[in-house]
Amino acid sequence: QVQLVESGGGLVQPGGSLRLSCAASGSIFSINTMGWFRQAPGKQRDVVATITSGGSTNYADSVKGRFTISRDNAKNTVYLQMDSLKPEDTAVYYCNARVIATVSGSYRNLEVWGQGTLVTVSS
């Protein structure tokens, strides 16, 4: 029905930058909030940043001033620009979207997750 495909993870040195992308595709009528979550080894999955369809953003305290979330509604894509990366930012990053999908001629609210992309911050 609806898929999220992430890209942009990898290995970066402390202080470096990475940009994650997440594109939504499928039977989409509209996308409401999109966001990024992360899960470090042995820890729970936590929210990193979210953005509404109107562009309002929220960030976890740990990334404020370093990460920037944005979206291109025409491309159904959300981005996460990560600057001044720290070793504690190492985690699998997951894209999330709350979507109104068209299913068999009707509308359905869905919460969709991407497959995750690994970000490793290490020297």
Backbone as CSV, one residue per row, in Angstrom:
resi,resn,N_x,N_y,N_z,CA_x,CA_y,CA_z,C_x,C_y,C_z
1,GLN,0.823,-1.202,0.000,0.000,0.000,0.000,0.857,1.253,0.000
2,VAL,1.587,1.489,1.095,2.464,2.650,1.193,3.816,2.179,1.693
3,GLN,4.874,2.661,1.062,6.227,2.286,1.461,7.056,3.536,1.725
4,LEU,7.971,3.403,2.659,8.961,4.456,2.939,10.340,3.873,2.664
5,VAL,11.119,4.570,1.866,12.471,4.119,1.539,13.466,5.176,1.993
6,GLU,14.370,4.776,2.886,15.352,5.695,3.445,16.689,5.538,2.741
7,SER,17.467,6.592,2.789,18.824,6.548,2.262,19.661,7.605,2.980
8,GLY,20.990,7.444,2.886,21.885,8.471,3.394,22.668,8.114,4.638
9,GLY,22.426,6.956,5.224,23.186,6.589,6.408,24.629,6.225,6.060
10,GLY,25.420,5.991,7.096,26.810,5.604,6.872,27.687,5.908,8.058
11,LEU,28.993,5.844,7.808,29.992,6.105,8.844,30.520,7.524,8.690
12,VAL,30.582,8.247,9.804,31.073,9.620,9.784,31.871,9.873,11.055
13,GLN,32.851,10.734,10.972,33.648,11.078,12.141,32.909,12.069,13.036
14,PRO,33.228,12.085,14.318,32.623,13.085,15.209,32.839,14.495,14.672
15,GLY,31.778,15.300,14.747,31.821,16.644,14.202,31.392,16.731,12.757
16,GLY,31.224,15.593,12.116,30.847,15.568,10.710,29.348,15.708,10.492
17,SER,28.955,15.585,9.229,27.549,15.767,8.840,27.072,14.620,7.962
18,LEU,25.788,14.366,8.034,25.117,13.419,7.144,23.731,13.962,6.857
19,ARG,23.192,13.579,5.694,21.828,13.950,5.350,21.051,12.683,5.017
20,LEU,19.983,12.442,5.763,19.108,11.302,5.509,17.913,11.760,4.671
21,SER,17.468,10.852,3.801,16.283,11.107,2.992,15.309,9.954,3.153
22,CYS,14.034,10.246,3.019,13.000,9.207,3.114,11.878,9.571,2.144
23,ALA,11.663,8.712,1.169,10.640,8.952,0.161,9.471,7.989,0.347
24,ALA,8.281,8.546,0.338,7.059,7.744,0.456,6.472,7.490,-0.921
25,SER,5.960,6.275,-1.110,5.336,5.938,-2.387,4.184,4.969,-2.142
26,GLY,3.311,4.855,-3.143,2.181,3.943,-3.035,0.868,4.687,-3.195
27,SER,-0.164,4.117,-2.613,-1.519,4.658,-2.765,-1.762,5.756,-1.730
28,ILE,-1.122,6.889,-1.953,-1.157,7.983,-0.991,-2.169,9.037,-1.407
29,PHE,-3.081,9.362,-0.486,-3.967,10.502,-0.700,-3.335,11.756,-0.128
30,SER,-2.842,11.643,1.110,-2.136,12.768,1.731,-1.242,12.234,2.851
31,ILE,-0.245,13.049,3.200,0.657,12.699,4.299,0.582,13.785,5.352
32,ASN,0.324,13.406,6.564,0.279,14.377,7.661,1.683,14.524,8.247
33,THR,1.870,14.154,9.482,3.171,14.296,10.112,4.160,13.256,9.588
34,MET,5.379,13.717,9.348,6.498,12.833,9.035,7.576,13.044,10.093
35,GLY,8.371,12.019,10.314,9.375,12.174,11.347,10.495,11.171,11.257
36,TRP,11.477,11.392,12.089,12.619,10.501,12.218,12.723,10.027,13.669
37,PHE,12.956,8.739,13.821,13.182,8.116,15.115,14.534,7.418,15.051
38,ARG,15.081,7.076,16.204,16.321,6.315,16.206,16.340,5.323,17.358
39,GLN,17.099,4.252,17.121,17.215,3.211,18.132,18.667,2.789,18.219
40,ALA,19.276,3.055,19.354,20.651,2.627,19.604,20.631,1.204,20.154
41,PRO,21.740,0.481,20.046,21.787,-0.909,20.547,21.393,-0.993,22.012
42,GLY,20.444,-1.874,22.307,20.027,-2.091,23.677,19.103,-1.032,24.236
43,LYS,18.665,-0.101,23.405,17.802,0.981,23.872,16.493,0.988,23.101
44,GLN,15.524,1.729,23.610,14.236,1.825,22.945,14.322,2.813,21.784
45,ARG,13.339,2.745,20.919,13.260,3.669,19.792,12.691,5.002,20.285
46,ASP,13.399,6.083,20.002,13.000,7.405,20.468,12.808,8.361,19.291
47,VAL,11.965,9.338,19.486,11.754,10.344,18.443,12.962,11.280,18.372
48,VAL,13.320,11.637,17.155,14.402,12.594,16.917,13.817,13.946,16.496
49,ALA,12.961,13.913,15.498,12.363,15.144,14.981,11.108,14.805,14.193
50,THR,10.151,15.737,14.214,8.930,15.576,13.433,8.606,16.876,12.701
51,ILE,7.835,16.731,11.623,7.420,17.895,10.853,6.018,17.656,10.313
52,THR,5.149,18.648,10.478,3.781,18.521,9.985,3.726,18.886,8.502
53,SER,2.580,18.652,7.900,2.412,18.994,6.491,2.527,20.497,6.270
54,GLY,2.253,21.271,7.308,2.376,22.726,7.218,3.767,23.248,7.521
55,GLY,4.658,22.353,7.945,6.047,22.745,8.182,6.420,23.003,9.632
56,SER,5.518,22.776,10.568,5.867,22.943,11.974,6.758,21.796,12.427
57,THR,7.800,22.125,13.162,8.791,21.127,13.544,8.920,20.996,15.059
58,ASN,9.362,19.819,15.478,9.713,19.548,16.867,10.959,18.689,16.890
59,TYR,11.796,18.920,17.890,13.047,18.187,18.001,13.243,17.647,19.418
60,ALA,13.919,16.522,19.507,14.377,16.043,20.799,15.426,17.017,21.325
61,ASP,15.464,17.186,22.640,16.415,18.133,23.231,17.854,17.788,22.843
62,SER,18.139,16.521,22.697,19.509,16.080,22.439,20.023,16.478,21.052
63,VAL,19.120,16.852,20.144,19.558,17.189,18.782,19.261,18.625,18.401
64,LYS,18.606,19.373,19.279,18.273,20.764,18.967,19.537,21.564,18.663
65,GLY,19.481,22.342,17.591,20.621,23.146,17.193,21.626,22.415,16.322
66,ARG,21.482,21.095,16.219,22.420,20.302,15.393,21.729,19.640,14.209
67,PHE,20.480,19.220,14.395,19.737,18.528,13.342,18.638,19.435,12.800
68,THR,18.346,19.287,11.521,17.272,20.041,10.881,16.412,19.097,10.047
69,ILE,15.120,19.090,10.341,14.189,18.282,9.560,13.481,19.178,8.548
70,SER,13.258,18.658,7.353,12.538,19.398,6.317,11.791,18.396,5.443
71,ARG,10.898,18.903,4.620,10.160,17.998,3.739,9.813,18.697,2.440
72,ASP,9.658,17.885,1.404,9.213,18.349,0.097,7.884,17.656,-0.161
73,ASN,6.801,18.367,0.029,5.479,17.747,-0.094,5.205,17.271,-1.524
74,ALA,5.738,17.963,-2.506,5.522,17.555,-3.896,6.177,16.213,-4.199
75,LYS,7.249,15.905,-3.465,7.969,14.642,-3.684,7.672,13.612,-2.603
76,ASN,6.785,13.950,-1.658,6.478,13.039,-0.537,7.755,12.569,0.151
77,THR,8.661,13.498,0.372,9.976,13.165,0.914,10.279,14.025,2.136
78,VAL,10.902,13.386,3.129,11.353,14.085,4.323,12.864,13.900,4.445
79,TYR,13.521,14.925,4.953,14.979,14.917,5.087,15.364,15.167,6.537
80,LEU,16.555,14.703,6.894,17.129,15.022,8.198,18.587,15.398,7.972
81,GLN,18.877,16.684,8.115,20.253,17.153,8.036,20.855,17.077,9.428
82,MET,21.936,16.311,9.555,22.564,16.089,10.846,23.964,16.691,10.819
83,ASP,24.190,17.692,11.632,25.482,18.360,11.734,26.063,18.168,13.133
84,SER,27.338,18.436,13.255,28.025,18.313,14.546,27.713,16.981,15.215
85,LEU,27.833,15.918,14.452,27.476,14.591,14.954,28.396,14.151,16.077
86,LYS,27.796,13.421,17.023,28.496,12.913,18.189,28.409,11.384,18.199
87,PRO,29.336,10.730,18.884,29.263,9.256,18.972,27.914,8.777,19.524
88,GLU,27.324,9.538,20.424,26.040,9.125,20.989,24.880,9.243,19.994
89,ASP,25.117,9.797,18.829,24.104,9.812,17.772,24.074,8.494,16.992
90,THR,25.025,7.614,17.270,25.065,6.328,16.590,23.801,5.530,16.887
91,ALA,23.122,5.117,15.815,21.860,4.397,15.959,21.348,4.006,14.579
92,VAL,20.316,3.168,14.575,19.546,2.961,13.361,18.450,4.029,13.341
93,TYR,18.372,4.749,12.244,17.404,5.835,12.095,16.241,5.346,11.237
94,TYR,15.032,5.571,11.744,13.823,5.128,11.074,12.965,6.325,10.673
95,CYS,12.468,6.279,9.471,11.511,7.259,8.983,10.096,6.804,9.361
96,ASN,9.246,7.762,9.664,7.867,7.468,10.048,6.938,8.460,9.357
97,ALA,5.783,7.979,8.948,4.813,8.879,8.320,3.393,8.467,8.687
98,ARG,2.571,9.449,8.936,1.139,9.212,9.149,0.434,9.604,7.857
99,VAL,-0.150,8.602,7.227,-0.606,8.733,5.849,-2.097,8.452,5.764
100,ILE,-2.776,9.176,4.893,-4.110,8.780,4.469,-3.944,8.099,3.121
101,ALA,-4.226,6.809,3.109,-4.035,6.020,1.901,-5.384,5.690,1.268
102,THR,-5.343,5.464,-0.019,-6.553,5.014,-0.714,-6.478,3.504,-0.832
103,VAL,-7.484,2.835,-0.294,-7.526,1.377,-0.282,-8.899,0.937,-0.772
104,SER,-8.922,0.278,-1.923,-10.164,-0.246,-2.497,-11.253,0.813,-2.559
105,GLY,-10.885,1.979,-2.988,-11.850,3.045,-3.182,-12.213,3.820,-1.936
106,SER,-11.625,3.483,-0.789,-11.903,4.223,0.435,-10.590,4.753,1.017
107,TYR,-10.713,5.573,2.061,-9.543,6.163,2.697,-9.249,5.433,3.996
108,ARG,-7.939,5.298,4.273,-7.533,4.612,5.501,-6.358,5.347,6.100
109,ASN,-6.401,5.576,7.429,-5.276,6.175,8.143,-4.237,5.100,8.440
110,LEU,-3.028,5.346,8.044,-1.950,4.391,8.270,-0.770,5.071,8.953
111,GLU,-0.069,4.330,9.798,1.231,4.761,10.296,2.251,3.821,9.667
112,VAL,3.183,4.391,8.940,4.122,3.605,8.148,5.546,3.859,8.629
113,TRP,6.358,2.799,8.645,7.765,2.896,9.040,8.662,2.486,7.876
114,GLY,9.815,3.123,7.798,10.840,2.688,6.868,11.620,1.526,7.449
115,GLN,12.546,1.011,6.652,13.293,-0.179,7.056,14.464,0.160,7.980
116,GLY,14.810,1.422,8.068,15.906,1.842,8.928,17.213,1.992,8.173
117,THR,18.007,2.965,8.579,19.331,3.164,7.999,20.310,3.430,9.144
118,LEU,21.454,2.775,9.086,22.425,2.845,10.177,23.309,4.075,10.036
119,VAL,23.409,4.814,11.128,24.330,5.947,11.224,25.337,5.621,12.320
120,THR,26.607,5.626,11.953,27.678,5.344,12.900,28.602,6.543,12.970
121,VAL,28.771,7.080,14.182,29.657,8.224,14.390,30.856,7.735,15.199
122,SER,31.989,7.674,14.537,33.175,7.111,15.176,34.424,7.605,14.471
123,SER,35.484,7.732,15.244,36.769,8.109,14.659,37.595,6.869,14.346
